[in-house]
């Protein structure tokens, strides 16, 4: 028996969100974070260094090496994108900005693909609202567009999207592949067309060449199975059957390519104790807030349609479950959960036509208070750093970031002012009497998330650069190495051995420090060494004391536990 749709939506409730406002919100979210910052610690710095080495011809495209070591990143696709961007820019853009342009476009592509995927899912007959006895229900295309607008707002509102979507790493190329595959799985069963077929092929390649071939296989075959199930219920089953065959063919072809390139690398790592399980649960709560709350509501209200295998719920649920399984079975967990954000946003969007007025009011008021208070805190701390007033926040910053010197920047300040005024206008619009629109409950969450990100990437960007980049510590190391010691400072061309240093730090020392770094097995010819005393193999214990002497201990300004030792070879 076919259950009636839980969505009861009038035509007046699906008025379109202005396109200019939607595009402005996407650009305000996508651009900040890519411009004006240093490469951040970890994968971001590591990937950038490999991109630069490949572009300069110092490393091979298929087997890149940095200081004698292969990349630890998942897949070579992001490295190729950044290296190609450096080559194409031909010096008319700063190298760091050039590497980020393709990833900025990828983030825009993710937003567009999510919108298109939910639009096609909402067009399915099972997703449509209940027809009224005397007419007046929402028209199919208007309803689908309103639901897709809500999904896009939900994706931008998700807290976990902000940082990883603005890093030049394999995690963003994987997310692009997931979003493209979600769009293909939604569009192909309805109508075989060139665009979704191309999206499916590119999405599978993005996942496979970015270190997630297993996820590509599971998502591709799952989408094909759902398309085959759609063929049994659709009025015209031919497109759905062809879609299933196409997805299976593309998935198998991708799997064969992965096998040929020897890219199968399983990294199963289940949580070991109660502490790890609690950490994962905390991650689930905040990382996909607030979409997980709306997604659960969707699963409850559309449970009868889910039991019937309706694709508008089953397809994003499959993508979300694969991401959750990867979160609990691989490391790092937050990067794995990151791949499920478009699916969670799609599920959250279908909660909108079923929300009660009280539930929507709770979302609005909580969002209003949370993001308004967050913006006030950001402004107050920025003012304290600039002027010393209020005194307590200024003292806290000075304690947490010793040596940081703040300078007033007119352009970021202007952008922050405009973003804050836009938030005030949005709050005024939302709290005024407006005609009903099913996407209105996600306007404040999305606008607040964009506001917070813009303020962090303008007002706080110098402070974040100081805390999240290697530059301050590298500058201190460089001063020690250039300081004359018995008349023997580090000269240009002299090599430095790295003991116990992770690859991102080695990359920072090469790029930001201009040092010729060598791995430990080549330490003999080097007259200097930099060692991590907390590494598994402590250089201070391994190296003979009669051959090396400790010259300095350099501490990262924002973390006293992060220390590096500078050693010099004794002269005989």
HUHUVEN-V916576 format. One record per pair of residues at least 4 apart in sequence whose ideal C-beta (glycine too) atoms are under 6 Angstrom apart, sorted by sequence separation. I is the first residue (numbers start at 1). J is the second residue. D is the distance in Angstrom with one decimal. If there is no record, write none. Layout:
I|J|D + I|J|D
//
This chain:
9|13|5.1 + 26|30|5.8 + 27|31|5.7 + 40|44|4.2 + 43|47|5.9 + 60|64|5.9 + 76|80|5.8 + 89|93|4.1 + 93|97|5.2 + 100|104|5.9 + 109|113|6.0 + 118|122|6.0 + 132|136|5.1 + 138|142|5.8 + 161|165|5.1 + 170|174|6.0 + 184|188|5.5 + 199|203|5.8 + 205|209|5.7 + 206|210|5.9 + 215|219|5.9 + 216|220|5.9 + 218|222|5.9 + 230|234|5.4 + 237|241|5.7 + 239|243|6.0 + 272|276|5.7 + 283|287|5.1 + 288|292|4.5 + 291|295|5.8 + 298|302|5.6 + 302|306|5.8 + 311|315|4.9 + 313|317|5.9 + 325|329|5.8 + 326|330|5.1 + 340|344|5.7 + 355|359|5.0 + 366|370|6.0 + 368|372|5.9 + 383|387|5.9 + 397|401|5.8 + 442|446|5.7 + 443|447|5.9 + 444|448|5.8 + 455|459|5.3 + 456|460|4.9 + 457|461|5.3 + 460|464|5.3 + 464|468|5.3 + 465|469|5.1 + 470|474|5.1 + 490|494|5.2 + 501|505|4.7 + 508|512|5.0 + 509|513|4.4 + 518|522|4.2 + 539|543|5.3 + 17|22|5.5 + 39|44|5.1 + 53|58|4.5 + 54|59|4.9 + 59|64|3.8 + 65|70|6.0 + 93|98|4.4 + 122|127|5.0 + 132|137|4.7 + 138|143|4.0 + 207|212|4.5 + 208|213|4.5 + 258|263|4.5 + 271|276|3.8 + 305|310|4.2 + 309|314|5.7 + 355|360|4.9 + 484|489|4.9 + 501|506|5.1 + 543|548|4.7 + 555|560|5.7 + 39|45|4.2 + 53|59|4.0 + 59|65|5.6 + 131|137|5.3 + 231|237|4.1 + 234|240|5.2 + 271|277|5.1 + 327|333|4.8 + 330|336|5.2 + 384|390|5.3 + 388|394|4.9 + 466|472|5.9 + 509|515|4.8 + 556|562|4.0 + 54|61|5.9 + 64|71|6.0 + 164|171|5.2 + 306|313|4.7 + 482|489|5.3 + 510|517|5.3 + 129|137|5.6 + 188|196|4.9 + 207|215|5.6 + 208|216|4.9 + 305|313|5.9 + 498|506|5.4 + 509|517|5.3 + 518|526|5.7 + 531|539|3.5 + 555|563|5.0 + 39|48|4.6 + 86|95|5.9 + 89|98|3.9 + 129|138|5.4 + 187|196|3.9 + 207|216|3.7 + 231|240|3.6 + 327|336|4.6 + 384|393|3.8 + 481|490|4.1 + 54|64|5.4 + 230|240|4.4 + 231|241|4.7 + 326|336|3.8 + 327|337|4.4 + 384|394|4.0 + 553|563|5.7 + 554|564|4.9 + 302|313|5.1 + 506|517|5.3 + 86|98|5.0 + 128|140|5.9 + 184|196|4.5 + 204|216|4.9 + 381|393|4.9 + 385|397|5.4 + 553|565|5.7 + 53|66|5.8 + 85|98|4.8 + 227|240|5.3 + 50|64|5.2 + 85|99|5.6 + 323|337|5.9 + 430|444|5.6 + 552|566|4.6 + 184|199|4.5 + 550|565|5.9 + 551|566|4.7 + 50|66|5.8 + 85|101|5.3 + 183|199|5.2 + 184|200|3.6 + 204|220|5.7 + 227|243|4.3 + 228|244|4.1 + 323|339|4.8 + 49|66|5.8 + 82|99|3.8 + 85|102|5.2 + 123|140|6.0 + 227|244|4.1 + 323|340|2.6 + 550|567|5.8 + 551|568|5.1 + 180|199|4.4 + 496|515|5.0 + 498|517|5.3 + 548|567|4.7 + 549|568|5.8 + 224|244|4.7 + 320|340|4.9 + 386|406|5.9 + 50|71|5.2 + 81|102|4.3 + 123|144|4.5 + 385|406|4.7 + 426|447|4.7 + 495|516|4.4 + 496|517|5.6 + 497|518|5.3 + 499|520|5.3 + 548|569|5.9 + 549|570|5.6 + 122|144|3.8 + 180|202|5.7 + 181|203|3.7 + 180|203|3.3 + 224|247|3.8 + 320|343|4.1 + 495|518|5.0 + 547|570|5.8 + 223|247|5.3 + 224|248|4.6 + 319|343|3.6 + 320|344|5.6 + 119|144|5.0 + 122|147|4.0 + 47|73|5.5 + 177|203|4.3 + 497|523|3.7 + 220|247|5.7 + 316|343|4.2 + 51|79|5.4 + 55|83|4.2 + 423|451|4.6 + 50|79|4.9 + 54|83|3.9 + 118|147|5.9 + 119|148|3.9 + 177|206|3.1 + 497|526|4.3 + 118|148|4.4 + 176|206|5.3 + 177|207|3.8 + 221|251|5.6 + 316|346|3.8 + 496|526|5.9 + 499|529|6.0 + 47|78|5.9 + 51|82|3.2 + 55|86|3.7 + 220|251|3.2 + 316|347|5.0 + 495|526|4.3 + 500|531|5.8 + 501|532|5.7 + 51|83|4.8 + 55|87|5.4 + 419|451|5.5 + 496|528|4.7 + 497|529|4.2 + 498|530|5.7 + 499|531|3.9 + 500|532|3.9 + 533|565|5.6 + 115|148|4.8 + 118|151|3.9 + 173|206|5.2 + 174|207|5.7 + 494|527|5.9 + 474|508|5.4 + 496|530|5.9 + 530|564|5.6 + 531|565|4.7 + 419|454|4.3 + 478|513|5.1 + 500|535|2.4 + 174|210|4.7 + 530|566|5.9 + 114|151|5.9 + 115|152|4.8 + 173|210|4.3 + 500|537|6.0 + 174|212|5.0 + 181|219|5.3 + 185|223|3.5 + 189|227|4.4 + 216|254|5.8 + 217|255|5.7 + 470|508|3.5 + 474|512|4.6 + 490|528|5.7 + 529|567|4.2 + 416|455|5.5 + 474|513|4.6 + 170|210|4.2 + 499|539|3.4 + 528|568|5.6 + 114|155|5.4 + 170|211|5.3 + 189|230|4.4 + 471|512|5.5 + 416|458|4.4 + 527|569|4.7 + 415|458|5.0 + 416|459|5.1 + 213|258|4.3 + 204|250|5.7 + 208|254|5.1 + 412|458|3.7 + 192|239|5.1 + 51|99|5.1 + 191|239|5.6 + 201|250|5.4 + 295|344|5.3 + 298|347|4.8 + 192|242|5.1 + 200|250|5.4 + 204|254|4.3 + 208|258|5.0 + 213|263|5.5 + 287|337|5.6 + 48|99|5.7 + 189|240|4.2 + 283|334|6.0 + 295|347|3.8 + 298|350|4.7 + 280|333|5.9 + 291|344|4.4 + 295|348|5.1 + 298|351|4.3 + 301|354|4.3 + 189|243|4.6 + 291|345|5.5 + 294|348|3.6 + 297|351|4.3 + 188|243|3.5 + 288|344|5.3 + 291|348|4.2 + 294|351|4.1 + 107|165|5.3 + 270|329|5.9 + 268|329|5.4 + 269|330|5.9 + 269|331|4.8 + 404|466|4.9 + 267|330|5.2 + 103|168|4.9 + 110|175|5.7 + 114|179|5.4 + 117|182|4.5 + 121|186|4.7 + 401|466|5.6 + 34|100|4.4 + 106|172|5.6 + 110|176|5.4 + 113|179|3.9 + 117|183|4.0 + 120|186|4.1 + 485|551|6.0 + 109|176|5.8 + 113|180|5.2 + 116|183|4.9 + 120|187|4.4 + 100|168|5.6 + 99|168|5.5 + 103|172|5.5 + 110|179|4.5 + 117|186|4.4 + 34|104|4.9 + 106|176|4.7 + 113|183|4.5 + 480|552|4.5 + 368|444|5.9 + 375|451|5.9 + 30|107|4.8 + 367|444|4.3 + 371|448|2.9 + 378|455|4.6 + 382|459|4.2 + 477|554|5.2 + 30|108|5.5 + 363|441|5.3 + 367|445|4.8 + 374|452|5.5 + 476|554|4.9 + 229|309|5.2 + 364|444|5.7 + 230|311|5.3 + 360|441|4.4 + 367|448|5.5 + 378|459|6.0 + 473|556|4.5 + 26|111|5.3 + 226|311|5.5 + 353|438|5.3 + 472|557|5.1 + 82|168|5.8 + 352|438|4.5 + 480|566|5.0 + 226|314|5.6 + 226|315|5.4 + 467|558|4.5 + 78|170|4.9 + 75|170|5.0 + 78|173|5.0 + 74|170|4.4 + 77|173|5.2 + 222|318|4.6 + 73|170|5.4 + 218|322|5.3 + 9|129|4.1 + 8|129|5.9 + 47|168|5.3 + 7|129|4.0 + 8|130|5.3 + 47|169|5.2 + 44|167|4.5 + 5|129|5.8 + 14|138|4.5 + 5|130|5.3 + 11|136|5.9 + 4|130|5.9 + 10|136|5.7 + 43|169|4.4 + 11|138|5.2 + 29|156|5.4 + 160|287|3.7 + 14|142|4.4 + 160|288|5.9 + 9|138|4.4 + 14|143|5.1 + 158|288|5.8 + 159|289|5.3 + 185|315|5.3 + 14|146|4.0 + 17|149|4.5 + 34|166|5.8 + 77|209|4.0 + 33|166|3.4 + 77|210|4.9 + 158|291|5.1 + 75|209|5.1 + 75|210|3.9 + 75|211|3.8 + 74|211|2.3 + 154|291|5.0 + 182|319|5.7 + 403|557|4.9 + 290|445|5.8 + 402|557|5.4 + 401|558|5.4 + 182|342|5.6 + 178|339|5.0 + 179|342|4.7 + 171|335|4.9 + 175|339|5.9 + 174|339|5.7 + 171|338|5.7 + 164|338|5.1 + 126|305|5.6 + 161|341|5.6 + 158|341|5.4 + 126|310|4.0 + 127|312|4.0 + 124|312|5.1 + 155|345|3.8 + 121|312|4.0 + 154|345|4.1 + 151|345|4.9 + 154|348|4.2 + 151|346|5.3 + 154|349|5.8 + 151|349|3.7 + 150|349|4.2 + 147|349|5.0 + 150|352|4.8 + 114|342|4.5 + 118|346|4.9 + 118|349|5.4 + 154|442|5.4 + 157|445|3.6 + 150|439|4.2 + 153|442|3.8 + 157|446|4.4 + 149|439|4.6 + 156|446|4.3 + 162|453|5.3 + 146|438|5.4 + 150|442|5.4 + 157|449|4.9 + 146|439|5.6 + 153|446|4.0 + 156|449|5.7 + 6|301|4.6 + 3|304|3.8 + 9|353|4.8 + 7|353|3.7 + 7|354|6.0 + 6|354|5.0 + 29|450|4.7 + 15|437|5.4 + 17|439|5.7 + 28|450|5.1 + 32|454|5.2 + 13|436|4.6 + 13|437|6.0 + 33|457|5.0 + 37|461|5.9 + 13|438|5.1 + 25|450|5.8 + 32|457|3.7 + 28|454|6.0 + 38|465|4.9 + 41|468|5.7 + 37|465|5.6 + 40|468|4.7 + 38|469|3.9 + 72|503|5.2 + 38|471|5.5 + 67|506|5.1 + 67|517|4.5 + 68|519|4.5 + 67|519|5.8 + 46|503|5.2 + 46|504|4.2 + 49|507|3.2 + 45|504|4.5 + 46|507|5.1 + 42|504|5.3 + 45|507|5.3 + 49|511|5.3 + 45|508|5.4
//
